[in-house]
């Protein structure tokens, strides 16, 4: 009969070691889960207001605390990015055009344009999509962009952008307060970290986002 490795220890020490091992396994599981599956992020700016909040008194922020979200890091391993998802990604080099040192930092925006499409912002701030090879434009239904916010975004009225193959066009929901793909171009798929699946903080804004798995 084989003995448990801890059986030779005095009873109090055996319980202590058992608890330590259990805790170590639990911590290891959490660290692996965070690194490989669902990683937490804090919303740093007002570009996604009022969908995701950042904390006052930062410019444009409306929350008492910044929203904390979980991102599905496996979504784009087993599936393709989808229009409308809120995506965390690594900012491209041209993100420095926003006036800071944002290149290589982590951004969160909404995925609007897919590879090969052309994105246009009309004279009223609505976003239109033209699919590859098509001649007609399709206006996106964006209930998450309030009319007042949409109309305030006059600097890009009438402009159009082509999305290269293998890249994605990102916009903030707070269009007049978002430095995004209209400024620094599309984002390669390799820079996409994953879609937001869950807002877990603060408690009164806990929510789940469908379509992120």
Protein Blocks (a to p, Z undefined) as FASTA:
>chain_A
ZZdfklmpcfklmmmmmmmmmmmmmmmmmmmmmmmmmccdddfbfklcckbccddfbehi
abfbdcdddddfklmmmmccdehiacdddddfklmmnopafehpacddddfbdghiacdd
dfkopacdddehiabdcddddfklcfklmmmmmmlgoiacdddehiacdddfklmlcccf
klnopadfklpnbdcfbdcbdfklgccdehiZZ
